[in-house]
């Protein structure tokens, strides 16, 4: 995979720390604004990135790049992904894919028409521990209750309360608790149960954006609560309860560290099958494999997952009366 990195923010800095561990990924270029040049120069020198671009069109014309990684603020995902697909590049797009479901469908159609791989960078779906959780739930019998809580007080919330609107709490930029952190919980649940029958979002809304909220997902025989908060904090964990046992995941759904398997009447067991300490390693290994092997079947399956999540997000925002973009 010959990668062009689009963006130079925190998520890019985090990704670059494991780039050297990815044998099938070549860092061809990084794109950013003129004011980001000093930062990109440091990244280029430290991680062996070949080129720097400040013109996106010029970056997309680079024939050495076969895939771009869109790591920009949420509201830019759609336009930058669309431009890349129309110029023949495979795209890895950070979560959430887009602000609107219709935008996602348009991108999906463009990728299909041009035989390109389009994939969402969502760590949860590729982590070995998450895959182990999906296998372990078979032993739990009939699933009854799932509760996911990702509540983390945002340092930007203090500024927000004082009237400063940063992207994390800006509806025009696709901010808010649902899109930022609760979306990991949605992926966690939808990856196990599929699309719910109904969606209800009980949001704490301040100045047109959800600073926290409780998402209720209704399945025929299982009831789900997904809590996401940027205005308060709590122990971050997920619980899966069946009539024969339960699973406890301590920590966030996008990291999936070791989990506890509790069977009725038996001692609990700790399971940890992670293959790398960094949460982004496994997803990028799989992205590179899909692109190298032109594995459209797997890419299609992952897009199906993302589509269900986007449908849940759209229903949730509508239910809470929140308009993004």
N, C-alpha and C positions, 0 to 999 in steps of 0.2 A: 504494500500500500504506500503510494507516494503522496504524502499528506501536505496540504496547505492549511495552516491554522488561521482561522478568521477570528481575531480578537487577541487581547493581551492582558485580560483581567485576571482575577483570582483563580477562576477555574482552569485557565490556561496555565498559569504558574503551577498549579497543583498537578495537572496532567504531565507537564514537562519533567517533573521529578521521577516519573516512571518510564519516560520515553526511551531511555537507554536499555530498559528491560524488555522492550518489544522488538523481537528479532526481525519481524516482517513489516516494520514500519519505518519509512524514511522521511525525515523532516525536511521537506523541500523548501517551504516558505512560510512566512508569517505576515499577516496583513493587519494594519491598524491605522489610526489617525496620525496626522503629523505630530501632534503633541505626545504621542506614544513612542516616537522613534527612540529616545534614550532608553526606555524600558525594553523595547524590542532588540536594540543593539546588545544589551546585557544578555537577553535570552538567546540571541543568535550565537554569541560567543560562548556562553556557558553550555549550551545544549547542542551545538553543531548544526543549527538551522542554516540552510544554504543562502536564502534570500529574504529580503525585507521588501514589502510593498505597502504603499499608502494609497494606491489607486486600485480599486477592486476589479475594475474591468481588465486592467493590465495583469492582475493576479490570475484571473480566470482564463486569460489567454495563454498562460504558461503551460506548454505541452508536457512539461515534466511532472505536473500535478495531475493525478487521476482521481483524487478524493479531497474534498474540503471538510473541515471540522468547524461547524458554525458554533462559536462560543461567545455570542454577543448577548446584550440584553434581550429579554423575551419579545419585545415588540418588533425587533429587527429580524427575528428568525424567518418569518414568511418571505420577505422580500429578498433577503440574501440567499436563502435556499432556492427560491425560484430562479434567480439569476444564474446560480451555479448549475442547476439542472438543465436550464435552457442552453448552457454552454458545454454540456456533455460531461459534467463532473458528477461522480458519486458524492453523496452528501451524508455526513454524520451530523445530526442537529441536536444540540443540547435540549433538555427538557425545559419547559413544555414545548412541544412541537410548534404550535401556533396559538394565537389568542382566540381564533374562531375555528369551529369545526369545518366550515366551508373552505377555509384556507388550507386546512390539512388535506381535504379531499382533492383540491386542485393540485397540490404538490404531489400527492400520490399518483394522480392520473398522468402528470407530466413525466414522473419517473418511469411509470409503466410504459408509456408511449415511446420513450427514448431508451428503454432497456438499461436503466440505471438503477443502482442500489441506493435507496433512501432509508435511513435508519435513525431512530431516536437514541441519543446517549442517555440511557437510564440504567444505572449500575445494577439495581436490584435484580433485573431479569437475567443477568449473566453470572451472578455470584454463586459459587459452589454451595455455600450454606443455604441460599434461598432454594436452589434446586433440591438440596437435601430436605428442606422443610416440606417442599411439595411432595416428595416421596414419603416422608414420615407421616404426613397427615392421613395417609391411607390406613394407618394403624389406629387412628383416633375414632373410627366408627363414623356415625353420622355427625357432621359438623353442625353446631348449634349457634355459637357466638364467636365473632371475631372483633377484637378491639385493638386499634392502632392509635398510639398517641405520640405525635412528634411536635412537642411544644418547646420552643427555644426563644427566649427573650432576645429581640433584635436590638443591637446597639443603635440602629437607626430609628427605633421607635421613640427614643427620647427627643430626637430632633423633630420627628413627625408631630409629637405632642406640642412642640413649640411653634409649629406652623411651617417647618421646612419640609418640602415634599421631595424625597429622594426616590429613585426608581423602585426600590423595594416596596414602597407604599403609594406608588403612582399608578392609578388605573390606566392612564394613557400608555404607560410603559409595561402593562401586563403584570403589575405587582400584586401583592396580597398574599395572605397565608395559604390559600388554596393552591395557587399556581407555584408558589415558592417551595413549600415543604409538605403540605398535605398531599400533593400529587404523588409523592413517594409511597404514601400509604395506599393511595388508589391503585397504583401499579402493583403493590404487594397483594392486595385483595383480588383485583381483576385477574392477575396472573394465576390465581388459585381457583376462583369461582366463575370467572367470565363476567359478562355484562349483567348487572342487576336488573330486577324487574322495575324498580322505582328508585328515585334519588330525591333526597331532601337535604337542603343545606341551611342549617341554622347558624347564621354568621353574625359576628359582632362587627358592624360596619361603622367606620368613622371616616368622614369626608369622602364618601363614595367608594371606599375600599375595605375589604375584610382584613382586619388585624388578627382575627382568630375565628374559629368556627368548628362546628360539629357536623360532619357529613354522615347521613344515615343512608345505608345501602340495603335495600330489601331483596332478599332471595327467597325462593319458595320455602326452604326449610332451615335457612341460616340468616341471622340478623347481624349486621355489621355497623360498627361505629368507627369513623375515622376522625381523629381530632388533630387539628393543626393550629398552632398559635405562635405569633410573633410578638404578642403583647404580654406574654406571661410564660412561665416555665414550669416544667413538671418532669418527673422521671420519664425518659423516652423508652417506650417498649411496645411490643405487640403480643397479644394473647390470642391463641386459637383454641377453642374449646369444642370437644366432641363428646359423645356419650361413653367413649371408652378411654379418654385421656385428654391431655392438653399439651400445648407447646407454648413456651415463654421465650420470646426473643427480647433480650435486654439490649437496648440501643436502637438506633434508627434503622428503618427499612432499607435505606440506601447503602448501608454498611454491612448489615447482616453478619455480625460477629457470632460467636458460638451461641447455640440455643439449647434450651432445656426441654427434654421430652419426659412427660409425666404420664405414665399409664396407671389406670385405676388399680389400687392395691399393690403397686410395685414401687421400688425406689426410683427416683428420678435419674436420668442420664444426661450428661453434657455432651453435645455433639458439635464438633468443629472440623469442617472439611475445607477450610479456605486454603487456597494455593499461593496466595501472595498477600502481604500485609496491606497493600493499597487497594481501595475499593474499585479503582478504575482499570486495573490491570486486565481482569478477565474480559471485560466488555471490549476493550480495544484489541485484545488478541482475537476475539471472535469477529470483530469488524474486519480486521485484516484478512482473516480466513475467508469470510463471505465474499469480499471484494476480489481476492486473488483467485478464488474458485468460481466466481460468478454464481454464487449460490442464491439464486433468486427465490427458491422455495423457502429457505430459512428467512430471508429478508421479508418475503411476503407474510410469513407467519408472525414476525415481529411487528410488522406494520398493522396486522389485524389486531394485535394486542394494543398498540398505540391508538388505533382507531376507537376501540372500546373505551379506553381511558379518556380520549378527547370527547366522546359522547357523554360520558359521566360528567366531565368538567363543564361542558356546555349546559347540561341540565342543571347542574348545581348553581352555576352563576345566574342562570335564568330564574331559578327558584328563589335566590336571595336578592334578585333585582340589581345585580352588579353588572355594569357594562365596562368592558375593557377596550383599550385602543382608541 
